[in-house]
Amino acid sequence: MIGQQSQTLWARAQAAIAGGVNSPARSFRPMGGDAPVFVQSARGGRFIDADGRSYIEFLAAFGPNIIGHGHPHVLAALERQLRDGLLFGTPCAAEVEFAERLLAAIPEMEQVRLVSSGTEAVMSAIRLARAATGRRLIVKFDGNYHGHADAVLVRTGSGAATAGGGGDSGGVPDGVRQDSRSLPYNDLAALAELIAREGNEIAAVLIEPISGNMGVVLPEPGYLEGVSRLAHACGALVIDDEVILGFRLRYGIIGPAIGLSPDIVCLGKAIGGGLALGAYGARRELMRLIAPLGPMFQAGTLAGNPLSVSAGIASLEVLSGPGVYDLLEERGARLASGVLAAGLRHGQSISLQRVGSMFTLFFRTAPPTNYEQAKAHDGAAFRRFFWEMLQRGIYLAPSPYEAWFVTLGHAEDEISQAISAADEAFAALAQGAAHNAGA
Ligand SMILES: Cc1ncc(COP(=O)(O)O)c(C=O)c1O
């Protein structure tokens, strides 16, 4: 199923790159595979692989791609910037314009700092919270993923969960681990109990207000209000990690609309139009603590680089257009309901959780509300479904803990084709199950 060119590239990749991939979430090993698909080019909602095969893809680069590959507005902005220069190491107007656009969309941020990835945004937000409070502890939630900084590699979701090891990482010193706490998501009592014990040492409570890294898992009613109230009552700051959610679900962030009261907001993925760009921001009194004005150091040679911010501005321009999020909602709803209905028609034990243009199909009868539940799924069925879809030209993330992302680049008929492919894939799963039962 994996073409010859991809196989050949895989042999070279394995020799040259650790594990053959530059990020573990790209590996097909958790799917029982070997060589992954090597992509040659991408347009709209499609990949063309190194062997010339075309796929409708819902990976969206794990979230950044929201307007579709090769959008002419972004390409034009990049071409202009290419001519003007790639990197200056001293400020340029585009950085300011991009920052102003973020602030205009997110009232919770009075100032922002641009960085190059979601990991850097969260890592810096944690440092800022510690600098502001003078405290050491960071509280996160099991199955949330916040990038690969040491402090957050504790019972984390996404690639770390897929790769095994329970979402922990080797190489994180005990001292660092001792300064992090990870609690069950959607469990206010657990947070209240921790705060009763250690509340005066907690610098920040860090949360994905809708989790996208143990599959899409929604906060229960009142949960985010409770998290904010408990955190603030003990003097901790709330860090809203919207690296996936920001500008994916609406133009801006979603946390405050669903009950969270953030002090620091982290962004990444969709804001960069596919280039390396992250950001963290807060009210002015907190941002004043960052060097060169304040004692908290954070820097970056590539931070806010001209190419990334040019792509970011162009991308935000597209996203601020009329009806964009309604269209994403419609397409997300149609794909999700079509896929779910197909699976149920073929007697599959599945459920689905969706928010706007992102959803996860769970191979369990009820959608999970926390990481323990998310882990209790039929992994073998997911793997079979993944391969059946790939064979039919539909590229999904090679993990049961990721979301399907719909983009503006997906044409209506591509959504229909994906639903038909899912119908066939589920039929194959059902036949396989009947075959096994008969054998
Ligand atoms: C919620 C969340 N925060 C942070 C990150 C880290 O972002 P990056 O991979 O750009 O470092 C991710 C990446 O998947 C994420 O999903």
The ligand as an SDF file (V2000), in Angstrom:
LIG
                    3D

 16 16  0  0  0  0  0  0  0  0999 V2000
   -2.4090   22.0960   22.7090 C   0  0  0  0  0  0  0  0  0  0  0  0
   -0.9930   22.0800   22.2230 C   0  0  0  0  0  0  0  0  0  0  0  0
   -0.0860   22.8410   22.8410 N   0  0  0  0  0  0  0  0  0  0  0  0
    1.2000   22.8920   22.4230 C   0  0  0  0  0  0  0  0  0  0  0  0
    1.6180   22.1440   21.3520 C   0  0  0  0  0  0  0  0  0  0  0  0
    3.0440   22.2080   20.8910 C   0  0  0  0  0  0  0  0  0  0  0  0
    3.1200   22.8700   19.6810 O   0  0  0  0  0  0  0  0  0  0  0  0
    4.3550   22.6260   18.6700 P   0  0  0  0  0  0  0  0  0  0  0  0
    4.2330   21.2260   18.1610 O   0  0  0  0  0  0  0  0  0  0  0  0
    4.1730   23.6890   17.6230 O   0  0  0  0  0  0  0  0  0  0  0  0
    5.6000   22.8280   19.4480 O   0  0  0  0  0  0  0  0  0  0  0  0
    0.7010   21.3350   20.6830 C   0  0  0  0  0  0  0  0  0  0  0  0
    1.1260   20.5140   19.5360 C   0  0  0  0  0  0  0  0  0  0  0  0
    0.4520   19.6180   19.0910 O   0  0  0  0  0  0  0  0  0  0  0  0
   -0.6360   21.2960   21.1410 C   0  0  0  0  0  0  0  0  0  0  0  0
   -1.5430   20.5190   20.5360 O   0  0  0  0  0  0  0  0  0  0  0  0
  1  2  1  0
  2  3  1  0
  2 15  2  0
  3  4  2  0
  4  5  1  0
  5  6  1  0
  5 12  2  0
  6  7  1  0
  7  8  1  0
  8  9  2  0
  8 10  1  0
  8 11  1  0
 12 13  1  0
 12 15  1  0
 13 14  2  0
 15 16  1  0
M  END
$$$$
